[in-house]
């Protein structure tokens, strides 16, 4: 074996063990959580080859026509409608952008915005329920969630704490059992307002906090 063949063998060995160059591409969404079927998910990214076509997929399914191209600096920018959930629970989506040998992935969550309790009927004096809260972290992370009981005449009767919402979307999937009305409730339609303010302010379009209202009508008080 001559010197030339030894050098060639060494070069081949180095090529075989050298790792493939990692893609420098990266993407991100403008938020970590979105309300389902409401607003848009804005996506930006960089580190791709300039002026080249790329494709976008959500949970492995292609979005759009795939006709977009990167800009002159290898960046991307776009948006799509927030997905509509087929069930109540929040879902973590995987977003992937592929352009040639470059692939970048990120995740974001989508949640319903709601408050509810189960069971939904029974003797209002004795009924014990579990409350569930979803989407209360869409404005601020890990807020405390309160339930305000508003009398049929519009006056506040009592406020209780349901605990701190967890996760990027702000949820309390299941509270301990509690009396639906922790006091003797009169007949009429009560308003149960769930929100993130300890002090009660009736929710309306101009307030700066999240709220969700449920009407509960008491027609007859048993025993």
VEXRO-938879 format. One line per 8 residues: number of its first residue (from 1); for each residue x negated, y, z of N, C-alpha, C. Coordinates in Angstrom, 1 decimal. Each point is the difference from the previous one (the first is absolute). Example, Ala and Ser with C-alpha at 12.3 -4.5 7.8 and 13.67 -1.06 7.14 Angstrom:
BEGIN
1 = -13.2/-5.7/7.8/0.9/1.2/0.0/-0.9/1.2/0.0 ~ 0.4/1.1/-0.7/-0.9/1.1/0.0/0.8/1.1/0.8
end
This chain:
BEGIN
1 = -0.9/-1.2/0.0/0.9/1.2/0.0/-0.9/1.2/0.0 ~ 0.3/0.9/-0.9/-0.9/1.2/-0.1/0.6/1.2/0.9 ~ -0.7/1.0/0.0/0.4/1.2/0.9/1.4/0.5/-0.5 ~ 0.2/0.1/-1.3/1.2/0.6/-0.5/1.2/-0.8/0.4 ~ -0.1/-1.3/0.0/1.2/-0.8/0.4/0.2/0.1/1.5 ~ -1.0/0.1/0.8/0.2/0.2/1.4/0.7/1.3/0.3 ~ -0.3/1.0/-0.6/0.6/1.3/0.2/1.5/0.0/-0.4 ~ 0.3/-0.7/-1.1/1.4/-0.2/-0.5/0.8/-0.8/1.0
9 = -0.6/-1.1/0.6/0.7/-0.8/0.9/0.3/0.8/1.3 ~ -0.9/0.8/0.4/0.2/0.9/1.2/1.1/1.0/-0.2 ~ 0.0/0.6/-1.2/1.1/1.0/-0.3/1.4/-0.7/0.0 ~ 0.1/-1.2/-0.5/1.2/-0.7/-0.1/0.5/-0.3/1.4 ~ -0.9/-0.4/0.9/0.3/-0.3/1.4/0.6/1.2/0.7 ~ -0.7/1.1/-0.2/0.5/1.3/0.6/1.4/0.3/-0.4 ~ 0.2/-0.1/-1.3/1.3/0.3/-0.6/1.1/-0.9/0.6 ~ -0.3/-1.2/0.2/1.0/-1.0/0.5/0.4/0.3/1.4
17 = -0.8/0.6/0.9/0.3/0.2/1.4/0.5/1.5/0.2 ~ -0.3/0.9/-1.0/0.4/1.4/0.3/1.5/0.1/0.0 ~ 0.6/0.7/1.0/1.5/0.1/0.0/0.5/1.0/-1.1 ~ 1.2/-0.2/-0.4/0.6/0.9/-1.0/0.2/1.3/0.6 ~ -0.1/1.1/-0.8/0.1/1.3/0.5/1.5/0.3/0.5 ~ 0.2/0.5/1.1/1.3/0.3/0.5/0.6/1.2/-0.7 ~ 1.3/-0.1/-0.2/0.7/1.1/-0.6/0.0/1.2/0.9 ~ -0.3/1.2/-0.5/0.0/1.2/0.8/1.4/0.6/0.1
25 = 1.0/-0.5/-0.8/1.3/0.6/-0.1/0.7/-0.2/1.4 ~ 0.8/1.0/0.3/0.9/0.0/1.2/1.3/0.8/-0.3 ~ 1.0/-0.4/0.6/1.3/0.7/-0.1/0.6/0.2/1.4 ~ 1.0/0.9/0.1/0.7/0.3/1.2/1.4/0.6/-0.3 ~ 0.9/-0.2/0.9/1.3/0.6/-0.1/0.1/1.2/0.9 ~ 0.9/0.9/-0.3/0.0/1.2/0.8/0.6/-0.2/1.4 ~ 0.7/-1.1/0.3/0.5/-0.3/1.3/-0.2/-1.5/0.3 ~ 0.1/-0.4/1.2/-0.1/-1.4/0.4/1.3/-0.7/0.0
33 = 1.1/0.8/0.2/1.3/-0.6/0.0/1.0/0.9/-0.7 ~ 1.0/-0.6/-0.7/1.0/0.7/-0.7/1.4/-0.6/0.3 ~ 1.0/0.9/-0.1/1.4/-0.5/0.2/0.4/-0.7/-1.3 ~ 0.7/-1.1/0.1/0.3/-0.8/-1.2/1.0/0.8/-0.9 ~ -0.3/-0.1/-1.3/0.8/0.6/-1.1/0.2/1.5/0.2 ~ -1.0/0.6/0.6/0.1/1.5/0.3/-1.3/0.6/-0.3 ~ -0.1/1.0/-0.9/-1.2/0.7/-0.3/-1.0/-0.8/-0.9 ~ -1.2/0.4/-0.1/-1.0/-0.6/-0.8/-1.3/-0.4/0.7
41 = -0.6/-1.0/-0.5/-1.4/-0.4/0.5/-1.0/0.6/-0.9 ~ -0.8/1.0/0.5/-1.1/0.6/-0.8/-1.3/-0.8/0.2 ~ -0.6/-0.3/-1.1/-1.2/-0.8/0.0/-1.2/0.8/-0.7 ~ -1.1/0.0/0.6/-1.2/0.6/-0.6/-1.2/-0.9/0.2 ~ -1.0/0.1/-0.8/-1.2/-0.9/0.0/-1.2/0.6/-0.7 ~ -1.1/-0.6/0.2/-1.2/0.4/-0.7/-1.0/-1.1/-0.1 ~ -1.1/0.2/-0.8/-1.0/-1.1/-0.1/0.2/-0.9/-1.2 ~ 1.0/0.3/-0.8/0.3/-0.8/-1.2/-0.9/0.5/-1.2
49 = 0.0/-0.8/-1.1/-0.7/0.5/-1.2/0.9/1.1/-0.6 ~ -0.6/1.1/-0.5/0.8/1.1/-0.5/0.6/-0.3/-1.4 ~ 1.2/0.6/-0.1/0.7/-0.1/-1.3/0.4/-1.4/-0.5 ~ 0.3/-0.9/1.0/0.3/-1.4/-0.3/1.4/-0.3/0.5 ~ 0.7/-1.0/-0.7/1.3/-0.4/0.4/0.0/-0.8/1.3 ~ 1.0/0.1/0.8/0.1/-0.8/1.3/1.4/-0.4/0.2 ~ 0.2/-1.0/0.8/1.3/-0.5/0.4/0.2/0.0/1.5 ~ 1.2/0.1/0.4/0.4/0.1/1.4/1.0/-1.2/0.3
57 = -0.2/-0.6/1.1/0.9/-1.1/0.4/0.4/0.2/1.5 ~ 1.2/-0.4/0.3/0.5/0.0/1.4/0.4/-1.4/0.4 ~ -0.6/-0.5/1.0/0.2/-1.4/0.4/-0.2/-0.9/-1.2 ~ -0.9/0.2/-0.8/-0.3/-0.8/-1.2/0.9/0.2/-1.2 ~ 0.9/0.9/0.1/0.9/0.3/-1.2/-0.4/1.3/-0.6 ~ -0.1/0.1/-1.3/-0.5/1.2/-0.7/1.0/1.1/0.2 ~ -0.5/1.2/0.2/0.8/1.2/0.0/-0.2/0.8/-1.3 ~ 1.1/0.5/-0.6/-0.1/0.8/-1.2/-0.5/-0.8/-1.2
65 = -0.5/0.7/-1.0/-0.3/-0.6/-1.3/-1.5/-0.3/-0.1 ~ -0.8/0.4/0.9/-1.4/-0.2/0.0/-0.7/0.9/-1.1 ~ 0.6/1.1/-0.4/-0.6/0.8/-1.0/-0.8/1.2/0.5 ~ -0.1/0.1/1.3/-0.8/1.1/0.6/-1.5/-0.2/-0.2 ~ -0.7/1.2/0.0/-1.5/-0.1/-0.1/-0.6/0.9/1.1 ~ -1.2/-0.4/0.4/-0.7/0.8/1.0/-0.4/1.3/-0.5 ~ -0.3/1.0/0.8/-0.3/1.3/-0.5/-1.6/0.0/-0.3 ~ -0.5/1.2/-0.3/-1.4/0.1/-0.5/-1.0/-0.3/1.1
73 = 0.5/0.0/1.3/-1.0/-0.3/1.1/0.3/-1.4/0.6 ~ 0.9/-0.7/-0.7/0.3/-1.4/0.5/1.0/0.0/1.1 ~ 0.8/1.0/0.1/1.1/0.1/1.0/1.3/-0.4/-0.5 ~ 0.9/-0.3/0.9/1.4/-0.2/-0.4/0.9/0.7/1.0 ~ 1.2/0.3/-0.5/1.1/0.6/0.9/1.3/-0.3/-0.6 ~ 1.0/-0.3/0.8/1.3/-0.4/-0.5/1.0/-0.2/1.2 ~ 1.2/-0.3/-0.3/1.0/-0.3/1.0/1.1/-0.9/-0.5 ~ 0.7/-0.6/0.9/1.1/-0.9/-0.4/1.0/0.1/1.2
81 = 1.3/-0.4/-0.3/1.0/0.1/1.0/-0.3/-1.0/1.1 ~ 0.3/0.4/1.3/-0.1/-1.0/1.1/0.9/-1.2/-0.2 ~ -0.5/-1.2/0.2/0.8/-1.2/-0.3/1.2/0.0/0.9 ~ 1.1/-0.7/-0.5/1.1/-0.2/0.8/-0.1/-1.4/0.6 ~ 0.2/-0.1/1.3/-0.1/-1.3/0.7/1.2/-0.8/-0.1 ~ -0.2/-1.3/-0.1/1.1/-0.9/0.0/0.5/-0.5/1.3 ~ -0.7/0.4/1.1/0.4/-0.3/1.3/-0.4/1.1/1.0 ~ 0.4/0.0/1.2/-0.2/1.1/0.9/-1.5/0.1/0.4
89 = -0.7/-1.1/0.2/-1.4/0.1/0.6/-0.9/0.8/-0.9 ~ -1.0/0.7/0.5/-1.0/0.7/-0.8/-0.8/-1.0/-0.7 ~ -0.6/0.4/-1.2/-0.8/-0.9/-0.8/-1.3/0.7/-0.3 ~ -1.1/-0.7/0.1/-1.3/0.5/-0.4/-0.3/-0.4/-1.5 ~ -0.2/1.0/-0.8/-0.2/-0.2/-1.4/-1.5/0.1/-0.3 ~ -0.5/-0.8/-1.0/-1.3/0.0/-0.5/-0.1/0.7/-1.3 ~ -0.7/1.1/-0.2/-0.1/0.7/-1.2/-1.4/-0.2/-0.6 ~ 0.0/-0.4/-1.3/-1.3/-0.2/-0.6/-0.1/0.7/-1.3
97 = -1.2/0.6/-0.3/-0.3/0.7/-1.2/-1.1/-0.8/-0.7 ~ 0.1/-0.4/-1.2/-1.0/-0.7/-0.7/-0.4/0.7/-1.3 ~ -1.3/0.2/-0.2/-0.5/0.7/-1.2/-1.3/-0.7/-0.4 ~ 0.0/-0.8/-1.0/-1.2/-0.8/-0.4/-0.4/-0.9/1.1 ~ -1.3/0.2/0.4/-0.5/-0.8/1.1/0.2/0.6/1.4 ~ 0.7/1.2/0.0/0.2/0.7/1.2/1.4/-0.3/0.6 ~ 0.1/-0.4/1.2/1.2/-0.3/0.7/0.0/0.7/1.4 ~ 1.1/0.7/0.3/0.1/0.6/1.3/1.4/-0.3/0.6
105 = 0.0/-0.3/1.3/1.3/-0.4/0.6/0.2/0.8/1.3 ~ 1.3/0.3/0.3/0.3/0.6/1.3/1.4/-0.5/0.4 ~ 0.4/0.3/1.2/1.3/-0.4/0.4/0.8/1.2/0.6 ~ 1.3/-0.1/0.0/0.9/1.0/0.6/1.3/-0.8/0.4 ~ 0.7/0.6/0.9/1.2/-0.6/0.6/1.3/0.8/-0.5 ~ 1.1/-0.7/-0.1/1.3/0.5/-0.3/1.0/-0.4/1.1 ~ 0.8/0.9/0.5/0.9/-0.4/1.1/1.4/0.6/-0.3 ~ 1.0/-0.7/0.5/1.3/0.7/0.1/0.0/1.1/1.1
113 = 0.9/0.9/0.0/0.2/0.9/1.1/1.3/-0.2/0.6 ~ 0.0/-0.6/1.2/1.3/-0.3/0.6/-0.1/-0.3/1.5 ~ 1.1/0.1/0.6/0.1/-0.4/1.4/1.3/-0.8/0.1 ~ 0.0/-1.1/0.8/1.3/-0.8/0.2/-0.1/-0.8/1.2 ~ 1.0/-0.7/0.3/0.1/-0.9/1.2/0.8/-1.2/-0.3 ~ -0.3/-1.1/0.7/0.8/-1.3/-0.2/0.2/-0.6/1.4 ~ 1.2/-0.6/0.3/1.2/-0.1/-0.9/0.7/1.4/-0.1 ~ 0.8/0.1/-1.0/0.6/1.2/-0.4/1.4/0.3/0.6
121 = 0.5/-1.0/0.8/1.3/0.2/0.6/0.1/-0.7/1.3 ~ 1.0/0.4/0.9/0.2/-0.6/1.3/0.5/0.9/1.0 ~ 0.2/-0.4/1.2/0.5/0.9/1.1/-1.1/1.1/0.2 ~ 0.4/1.2/-0.2/-1.0/1.1/0.2/-0.5/0.1/1.4 ~ 0.7/-0.5/1.0/-0.5/0.1/1.4/-1.0/-1.1/0.3 ~ 0.0/-1.1/-0.8/-1.0/-1.1/0.4/-0.9/-0.3/-1.2 ~ 0.2/0.5/-1.2/-0.7/-0.5/-1.2/-1.5/0.4/0.2 ~ -0.8/-1.1/-0.2/-1.5/0.2/0.1/-0.5/-0.3/-1.4
129 = -0.9/0.9/-0.5/-0.5/-0.1/-1.4/-1.5/0.1/-0.1 ~ -0.5/-0.3/-1.1/-1.4/0.3/-0.3/-0.1/1.1/-1.1 ~ -0.7/1.0/0.2/-0.2/1.1/-1.0/-1.1/-0.4/-0.9 ~ 0.0/0.5/-1.3/-1.1/-0.1/-0.9/-0.2/1.3/-0.7 ~ -1.2/0.4/-0.2/-0.4/1.3/-0.6/-1.0/-0.2/-1.1 ~ 0.2/0.6/-1.1/-1.0/-0.1/-1.1/-0.2/1.3/-0.7 ~ -1.2/0.4/-0.3/-0.4/1.2/-0.8/-0.1/1.2/0.8 ~ -0.1/-0.1/1.4/-0.1/1.2/0.8/-1.4/0.6/0.1
137 = -1.0/-0.7/-0.7/-1.3/0.6/-0.1/-0.3/0.6/-1.3 ~ 1.0/0.3/-0.8/-0.2/0.6/-1.3/-0.5/1.5/0.0 ~ 0.2/0.6/1.2/-0.4/1.4/0.1/-1.2/0.1/0.9 ~ 0.0/-0.7/1.2/-1.1/0.0/0.9/-0.2/-1.4/0.5 ~ -1.3/-0.4/0.3/-0.3/-1.3/0.3/0.4/-0.4/1.5 ~ 0.5/-1.2/0.2/0.3/-0.5/1.3/0.8/0.9/0.9 ~ 1.1/0.5/-0.5/0.8/0.9/0.8/0.8/-0.7/1.1 ~ 0.4/0.6/1.1/1.0/-0.5/0.9/1.4/0.2/-0.6
145 = 0.8/-1.0/0.1/1.3/0.0/-0.6/1.1/0.1/1.1 ~ 0.9/0.9/-0.1/1.0/0.3/1.0/1.4/-0.3/-0.6 ~ 0.9/-0.4/0.9/1.4/-0.1/-0.4/0.9/0.9/0.8 ~ 0.7/0.9/-0.7/0.8/1.0/0.7/1.5/-0.4/-0.2 ~ 0.7/-0.1/1.2/1.4/-0.3/-0.1/0.8/1.3/0.1 ~ 0.8/0.3/-1.1/0.7/1.2/-0.1/1.5/-0.3/0.1 ~ 0.7/0.6/0.9/1.4/-0.2/0.3/0.9/0.4/-1.3 ~ 1.2/-0.5/0.0/0.9/0.3/-1.1/0.2/1.5/-0.1
153 = -0.2/0.8/1.1/0.2/1.5/-0.1/-1.3/0.7/-0.5 ~ -1.1/-0.8/-0.3/-1.2/0.6/-0.5/-1.0/0.3/1.1 ~ 0.3/-0.3/1.2/-1.0/0.3/1.1/-0.8/-1.2/0.3 ~ -1.3/0.3/0.4/-0.9/-1.1/0.3/0.4/-0.6/1.3 ~ 0.0/-1.4/0.0/0.3/-0.7/1.3/-1.2/-0.5/0.6 ~ -0.9/-0.7/-0.8/-1.2/-0.5/0.6/-1.0/-0.3/-1.1 ~ -1.3/0.0/0.4/-1.1/-0.3/-0.9/-0.9/-1.1/0.6 ~ -0.3/-1.1/-0.8/-0.9/-1.0/0.5/-1.1/-0.2/-1.0
161 = -1.1/-0.5/0.5/-1.2/-0.3/-0.8/0.1/-1.5/-0.5 ~ -0.3/-0.2/-1.3/-0.1/-1.3/-0.6/-1.4/-0.5/-0.1 ~ -1.0/0.8/0.3/-1.4/-0.4/-0.1/-0.7/0.7/-1.1 ~ -1.2/-0.4/-0.2/-0.9/0.6/-1.0/0.0/-0.8/-1.3 ~ 0.3/0.6/-1.1/0.0/-0.6/-1.3/-1.4/-0.5/-0.4 ~ -0.2/-1.2/-0.6/-1.3/-0.5/-0.2/-0.2/-0.2/-1.6 ~ -1.2/-0.2/-0.3/-0.4/-0.2/-1.4/0.0/1.3/-0.8 ~ -0.5/-0.1/-1.3/-0.2/1.2/-0.8/1.4/0.6/-0.4
169 = 1.0/-0.8/0.1/1.3/0.5/-0.4/0.9/0.4/1.2 ~ -0.4/-0.4/1.2/0.7/0.4/1.2/1.3/-0.9/0.2 ~ -0.2/-1.1/0.6/1.1/-0.9/0.2/0.1/-0.6/1.4 ~ 1.2/-0.3/0.4/0.3/-0.8/1.2/1.0/-1.1/-0.5 ~ -0.6/-1.1/-0.4/0.9/-1.0/-0.6/1.1/-0.6/0.9 ~ -0.3/0.0/1.3/0.9/-0.7/0.9/-0.2/0.5/1.4 ~ 0.9/0.7/0.6/-0.2/0.4/1.4/0.5/-1.1/1.0 ~ -0.3/0.1/1.2/0.6/-0.9/1.0/1.5/0.3/0.0
177 = 0.8/-0.9/0.5/1.5/0.2/0.1/0.3/1.2/0.9 ~ 0.9/0.8/-0.4/0.4/1.2/0.8/1.5/0.1/-0.2 ~ 0.6/0.6/1.0/1.4/0.3/-0.1/0.2/1.1/-1.1 ~ 0.9/-0.2/-0.9/0.2/0.9/-1.1/0.4/1.4/0.6 ~ 0.9/0.0/1.0/0.3/1.2/0.7/-0.4/-0.2/1.5 ~ -1.1/0.6/0.4/-0.5/-0.1/1.4/0.8/0.9/1.0 ~ 1.3/0.2/-0.3/0.9/0.8/0.8/1.4/-0.3/-0.4 ~ 1.0/0.5/0.7/1.4/-0.2/-0.4/0.3/0.9/-1.1
185 = 0.3/-0.5/-1.2/0.2/0.8/-1.2/1.5/0.2/-0.2 ~ 0.4/1.2/-0.3/1.4/0.3/-0.2/0.4/-0.4/-1.4 ~ 1.3/-0.1/-0.3/0.5/-0.3/-1.3/-0.4/1.1/-1.0 ~ 0.0/-0.3/-1.3/-0.4/0.9/-1.0/-1.2/-0.4/-0.8 ~ -0.4/0.9/-0.9/-1.2/-0.4/-0.8/-1.2/0.7/0.6 ~ -1.0/-0.8/0.4/-1.2/0.4/0.5/-1.1/0.1/-1.1 ~ -0.9/0.9/0.2/-1.1/0.2/-1.0/-1.3/-0.5/0.7 ~ -0.6/-1.0/-0.6/-1.3/-0.4/0.5/-1.1/0.5/-0.9
193 = -0.8/0.9/0.5/-1.0/0.6/-0.9/-1.4/-0.5/0.5 ~ -0.7/-0.7/-0.9/-1.3/-0.5/0.2/-1.0/1.0/-0.6 ~ -1.0/0.5/0.8/-0.9/0.9/-0.6/-1.3/0.0/0.8 ~ -0.9/0.9/-0.3/-1.3/0.0/0.6/-0.2/1.2/1.0 ~ 1.1/0.6/0.4/0.0/1.1/1.0/0.6/-0.4/1.3 ~ -0.7/0.2/1.1/0.6/-0.3/1.3/1.2/0.9/0.3 ~ -0.1/1.3/-0.3/1.1/0.9/0.2/0.9/-0.1/-1.2 ~ 1.3/0.0/0.2/1.0/-0.2/-1.0/0.2/1.2/-0.8
201 = -0.1/-0.1/-1.3/0.4/1.0/-1.0/0.8/-0.7/-1.1 ~ 1.2/0.4/-0.3/0.7/-0.8/-1.0/-0.7/0.1/-1.4 ~ -0.3/-1.2/-0.6/-0.7/0.0/-1.2/0.8/0.7/-1.2 ~ -0.8/0.7/-0.8/0.6/0.6/-1.2/-1.1/0.2/-1.0 ~ 0.3/0.5/-1.2/-1.0/0.1/-1.0/-1.2/0.9/0.3 ~ 0.1/0.9/0.9/-1.2/0.9/0.2/-0.9/-0.4/1.2 ~ 0.3/-1.1/0.7/-0.9/-0.4/1.1/-1.3/-0.6/-0.4 ~ -1.0/0.1/0.8/-1.3/-0.5/-0.3/-0.3/-1.4/0.6
209 = 1.0/-0.8/0.3/-0.2/-1.3/0.6/0.9/-1.0/-0.7 ~ -0.3/-1.2/0.0/0.8/-1.1/-0.6/1.2/-0.3/1.0 ~ 1.2/-0.3/-0.6/1.1/-0.4/0.8/0.9/-0.9/-0.8 ~ 0.7/-0.8/0.7/0.9/-1.0/-0.6/1.2/-0.1/0.9 ~ 1.3/0.2/-0.6/1.2/0.0/0.9/0.9/-1.2/-0.4 ~ 0.6/-0.5/1.1/1.0/-1.1/-0.2/1.2/0.5/0.8 ~ 1.2/-0.2/-0.6/1.2/0.3/0.7/0.6/-1.3/0.6 ~ 0.4/0.1/1.3/0.5/-1.2/0.7/1.4/0.4/0.5
217 = 1.0/-0.6/-0.4/1.4/0.3/0.4/0.5/-0.9/1.1 ~ 0.4/0.5/1.1/0.5/-0.8/1.1/1.6/0.2/0.0 ~ 0.7/-1.0/-0.3/1.4/0.1/-0.1/0.7/-0.5/1.3 ~ -0.6/-0.9/0.6/0.5/-0.6/1.3/-1.1/-0.4/0.9 ~ 0.2/0.3/1.2/-1.0/-0.4/1.0/0.6/-1.1/0.8 ~ -0.7/-1.2/0.0/0.4/-1.2/0.7/-0.4/0.0/1.4 ~ 0.9/-0.3/0.9/-0.4/-0.3/1.4/-0.8/1.1/0.6
end
